Amino acid sequence: MNKGIPYLLAVLVALTLSAGWAAPVLALFEHAATCLGSGGSLDLVRLRCVPTPPVALGWSFWATLAVTSLLVMAVTNRRGLHRR
């Protein structure tokens, strides 16, 4: 009697997958994978792919670099590391 349970489960899984709900869910995962693979981000509210801006090194990168370098120079000069 227990030998029929795997067959029954297989039939139930086949009926569930063919019910029509699997296709939209799998399409959503495929859309998310292609969006993230192309470098964009997925807006889950609107289900749209939002591309990233093409400029990777914007003004915020250069401003952070300038402030960091000024801080490093100020700290090293105050400690007197360049004195002989």
Residue pairs with C-beta under 8 A, 6 or more apart in sequence:
16 22
28 47
31 42
31 47
31 49
32 42
34 49
35 41
35 42
35 49
36 42
38 49
38 51
39 51
39 52
40 49
40 50
40 51
40 52
41 49
41 50
41 52
42 48
42 49
42 50
43 49
43 50
76 82
